[in-house]
C-alpha cells in the first residue's frame, strides 16, 4: 500500500509540474490538495487568484481540495494555530507525507521539514535543486499553459502581468530574473495541461497596483515599499 500524501497546491506552474511528477512516479497516493487563502478577499495569498478558479482547478484535477483560510495579516501564532488544526485533521485521515513545489529556498525547506517532523510527517520536494531553465521548458513541452497573475515591481514592470508564459516570455525576462520566478519575481495560474481533465475557462480582468511597506532593519533606515502588479482573472 502506498503512503498517503497531501499536496500543497498554489495554483501556479511549479505546483502543477510537481504534482504531475508526483502522480507519474506513483510512489504516493495523493488524497488532498491544500491551499492557503486570504479569508477576507477569498483569494490565494500572493498569487491573487480568486477561490472560484482554484475550485475549478481542483475539480478538473480530480483531487479533493482543502482551503486553509487565513486572516488578512495573520500573526505567527495565528498562522501556527490554524495550520496545526488543519494538519491534525488531514493527519487523522492517514496522511503521512506533504508534497511541495519548492525548488531552491533552503530556509523555507528547513522550516517545512521541522514543522512536519514535529507532528510525525515527512516533506517531499519533487523539483528540488533542479535547473529552473530546464524545468520551465519541460513544463511547456508537456503541454502545460500558465498565465502570470502577480509581478514583483522590483524585478519586472506591469507589462509582464497577464502574459502567458511561452518562449517569448522567457526571452523577454531580464537576466536577473529566474525563469521560474523562484525568487518571488512573479506568480502564475496554470489553466491547462496533462493533469487537467479540461482547460479552465477564464477571462482577463484589470491589472491593479498594490504597495506594501518594507520592513526596516533598523529605525534609521528610510521608508520603502514593495510594489506588486496583480492581473485579475475572472471565471467564465
Helices and strands as residue ranges (DSSP letters): E 3-8, H 13-25, E 28-38, E 43-44, H 51-61, E 65-70, H 76-91, E 95-100, H 106-117, E 122-125, H 132-141, E 145-152, G 158-160, H 167-172, E 186-192, E 202-213, E 225-235
